[in-house]
Amino acid sequence: MKKIEAYIKEDRIEPVANALRGIDGLSGVTVIHAEGFGRREAANEREPSPEMIHDFRGVGRLETFCSDELVEKVVETLREAAHTGLRHDGKIFVLPVDDALQVASGKRGPDIL
């Protein structure tokens, strides 16, 4: 089981969520609207080294949990739907999930997905 977190541009949330809806076996997605700032990479060798951008920008954080078999499909769908070709399209993280528990039923593990 894996947790996938994606930080994307706010205006890409809807298209990304719609693309994820089309993946069979994906049980759901949580969207959190947030603000953040980060390090900007130099566009070319003439620019100085990476610098911090201190202006907060609106971002969407999408979270989902899936089976190991779905990870590549989910990641590729996220990447394609979030991509604009411009800077700051976002980042995707894949994290292991050791265990999970469904509160209402008491089920544990991948069966809760």
MIBANU-450898 format. One record per residue: residue number from 1; residue in three letters; x, y, z of N, C-alpha, C in turn. Coordinates in steps of 0.02 Angstrom, whole numbers, plus 50000, padded with zeros to 5 digits. Example, Ala and Ser with C-alpha at 12.3 -4.5 7.8 and 13.67 -1.06 7.14 Angstrom:
   num   residu    n.px    n.py    n.pz   ca.px   ca.py   ca.pz    c.px    c.py    c.pz
     1      ALA   50660   49716   50390   50615   49775   50390   50660   49835   50390
     2      SER   50642   49888   50354   50684   49947   50357   50645   50002   50394
% end
This chain:
   num   residu    n.px    n.py    n.pz   ca.px   ca.py   ca.pz    c.px    c.py    c.pz
     1      MET   50042   49942   50000   50000   50000   50000   50044   50062   50000
     2      LYS   50023   50113   49964   50062   50175   49959   50016   50236   49970
     3      LYS   50047   50290   49993   50014   50355   49996   50047   50397   49943
     4      ILE   50007   50430   49902   50034   50474   49851   50010   50545   49867
     5      GLU   50057   50591   49872   50043   50662   49884   50067   50701   49823
     6      ALA   50025   50745   49799   50044   50787   49743   50031   50860   49762
     7      TYR   50080   50902   49751   50074   50974   49761   50073   51005   49692
     8      ILE   50017   51036   49674   50008   51061   49606   49979   51132   49608
     9      LYS   49980   51163   49549   49950   51230   49542   49875   51226   49556
    10      GLU   49850   51278   49589   49778   51278   49607   49733   51269   49546
    11      ASP   49750   51300   49491   49706   51296   49433   49708   51229   49398
    12      ARG   49750   51183   49421   49754   51116   49393   49717   51065   49436
    13      ILE   49690   51085   49494   49658   51038   49539   49600   51001   49505
    14      GLU   49555   51038   49475   49497   51007   49443   49515   50959   49387
    15      PRO   49559   50979   49339   49578   50932   49287   49613   50870   49314
    16      VAL   49655   50879   49365   49690   50821   49394   49641   50775   49429
    17      ALA   49595   50803   49468   49545   50762   49503   49502   50724   49452
    18      ASN   49483   50757   49398   49443   50724   49347   49481   50666   49315
    19      ALA   49545   50676   49303   49586   50623   49273   49592   50564   49321
    20      LEU   49600   50578   49385   49606   50524   49435   49540   50485   49442
    21      ARG   49484   50518   49431   49419   50483   49435   49415   50426   49385
    22      GLY   49453   50431   49332   49451   50379   49279   49493   50318   49294
    23      ILE   49526   50314   49350   49569   50257   49366   49529   50205   49404
    24      ASP   49518   50148   49374   49483   50093   49408   49524   50068   49466
    25      GLY   49491   50059   49523   49525   50034   49582   49550   50088   49629
    26      LEU   49549   50151   49608   49569   50205   49652   49508   50225   49694
    27      SER   49514   50219   49760   49456   50226   49803   49436   50297   49819
    28      GLY   49481   50345   49812   49463   50414   49827   49523   50460   49829
    29      VAL   49510   50524   49831   49562   50575   49832   49540   50630   49880
    30      THR   49587   50656   49919   49574   50713   49962   49612   50772   49934
    31      VAL   49579   50830   49932   49610   50892   49908   49612   50942   49965
    32      ILE   49670   50971   49975   49680   51022   50025   49706   51084   49990
    33      HIS   49673   51140   50001   49696   51203   49972   49744   51235   50022
    34      ALA   49803   51253   49998   49855   51278   50043   49895   51333   50008
    35      GLU   49942   51361   50045   49990   51408   50017   50060   51385   50036
    36      GLY   50107   51400   49994   50176   51381   50009   50225   51420   49967
    37      PHE   50288   51412   49985   50342   51441   49945   50398   51391   49943
    38      GLY   50445   51401   49896   50499   51353   49888   50559   51383   49853
    39      ARG   50603   51339   49834   50665   51357   49801   50655   51354   49726
    40      ARG   50678   51406   49692   50672   51408   49619   50739   51390   49590
    41      GLU   50739   51345   49542   50801   51326   49508   50819   51378   49456
    42      ALA   50884   51385   49443   50908   51430   49391   50883   51404   49323
    43      ALA   50860   51450   49280   50834   51430   49215   50891   51410   49168
    44      ASN   50950   51439   49178   51007   51422   49136   51071   51437   49174
    45      GLU   51128   51423   49144   51191   51431   49179   51210   51504   49192
    46      ARG   51178   51552   49158   51192   51623   49170   51158   51649   49233
    47      GLU   51104   51616   49253   51068   51637   49314   51107   51615   49375
    48      PRO   51100   51651   49429   51134   51630   49491   51106   51564   49516
    49      SER   51137   51537   49566   51116   51474   49595   51044   51479   49620
    50      PRO   51014   51422   49637   50943   51424   49659   50931   51474   49714
    51      GLU   50873   51504   49713   50856   51554   49763   50788   51537   49794
    52      MET   50777   51563   49854   50713   51553   49887   50663   51604   49860
    53      ILE   50603   51580   49848   50548   51624   49830   50506   51631   49894
    54      HIS   50500   51692   49917   50467   51703   49981   50394   51724   49974
    55      ASP   50370   51731   49914   50300   51748   49903   50258   51684   49907
    56      PHE   50208   51684   49950   50165   51626   49955   50123   51620   49891
    57      ARG   50116   51559   49868   50075   51545   49810   50024   51493   49828
    58      GLY   49965   51499   49798   49913   51449   49811   49932   51383   49778
    59      VAL   49924   51330   49815   49938   51263   49789   49882   51216   49811
    60      GLY   49874   51163   49774   49829   51110   49793   49870   51050   49814
    61      ARG   49851   51020   49869   49883   50958   49891   49832   50902   49884
    62      LEU   49847   50855   49840   49803   50798   49829   49835   50738   49863
    63      GLU   49795   50701   49900   49819   50641   49934   49775   50582   49914
    64      THR   49806   50525   49902   49768   50464   49890   49809   50405   49915
    65      PHE   49774   50352   49928   49805   50289   49949   49787   50237   49898
    66      CYS   49834   50194   49880   49819   50144   49830   49863   50082   49839
    67      SER   49844   50030   49804   49884   49969   49804   49949   49981   49766
    68      ASP   49999   49941   49781   50063   49947   49747   50056   49942   49671
    69      GLU   50007   49901   49648   49997   49891   49577   49972   49954   49541
    70      LEU   49939   49999   49577   49911   50059   49546   49959   50119   49546
    71      VAL   50014   50114   49582   50057   50173   49593   50078   50206   49528
    72      GLU   50106   50168   49482   50131   50199   49420   50075   50231   49379
    73      LYS   50017   50200   49377   49960   50228   49341   49939   50294   49372
    74      VAL   49935   50296   49439   49915   50357   49474   49966   50412   49464
    75      VAL   50030   50395   49473   50083   50446   49466   50084   50474   49395
    76      GLU   50079   50431   49345   50082   50455   49276   50020   50497   49260
    77      THR   49962   50477   49285   49901   50516   49274   49908   50585   49307
    78      LEU   49933   50587   49368   49945   50651   49402   49992   50695   49362
    79      ARG   50047   50666   49341   50098   50705   49305   50069   50734   49240
    80      GLU   50035   50693   49202   50008   50716   49139   49955   50770   49148
    81      ALA   49911   50761   49197   49856   50808   49207   49879   50873   49239
    82      ALA   49933   50871   49278   49958   50932   49312   50006   50971   49268
    83      HIS   50034   50940   49217   50086   50971   49176   50058   51028   49134
    84      THR   50091   51087   49139   50073   51144   49097   50131   51164   49052
    85      GLY   50190   51139   49066   50249   51159   49028   50283   51221   49057
    86      LEU   50254   51249   49109   50283   51308   49141   50316   51288   49207
    87      ARG   50352   51336   49235   50384   51323   49300   50332   51310   49354
    88      HIS   50354   51277   49405   50313   51266   49465   50251   51224   49452
    89      ASP   50255   51175   49407   50199   51130   49396   50184   51087   49457
    90      GLY   50234   51076   49499   50222   51039   49560   50270   50982   49571
    91      LYS   50253   50943   49623   50293   50885   49641   50246   50829   49663
    92      ILE   50268   50767   49654   50230   50708   49674   50275   50666   49718
    93      PHE   50247   50643   49774   50284   50601   49821   50247   50535   49831
    94      VAL   50285   50481   49833   50257   50415   49846   50287   50389   49911
    95      LEU   50243   50373   49958   50265   50352   50025   50238   50283   50042
    96      PRO   50276   50242   50078   50250   50177   50099   50199   50185   50155
    97      VAL   50151   50140   50156   50102   50138   50210   50108   50069   50243
    98      ASP   50126   50068   50306   50136   50005   50341   50071   49971   50361
    99      ASP   50022   50010   50379   49959   49982   50401   49905   50035   50396
   100      ALA   49843   50014   50396   49786   50060   50394   49728   50026   50430
   101      LEU   49685   50067   50459   49627   50041   50496   49566   50081   50477
   102      GLN   49512   50046   50461   49448   50079   50447   49409   50083   50513
   103      VAL   49395   50143   50535   49366   50154   50601   49299   50118   50609
   104      ALA   49254   50126   50561   49186   50100   50568   49184   50023   50571
   105      SER   49222   49990   50528   49218   49917   50524   49272   49881   50563
   106      GLY   49326   49916   50578   49382   49883   50612   49428   49844   50565
   107      LYS   49413   49846   50499   49455   49812   50450   49524   49844   50451
   108      ARG   49574   49804   50433   49643   49828   50430   49676   49810   50364
   109      GLY   49727   49849   50347   49768   49833   50289   49737   49854   50224
   110      PRO   49761   49823   50170   49740   49843   50102   49665   49832   50089
   111      ASP   49632   49791   50130   49560   49779   50119   49519   49842   50128
   112      ILE   49545   49892   50163   49505   49953   50173   49503   49997   50111
   113      LEU   49547   49984   50063   49547   50024   50002   49489   50002   49958
% end
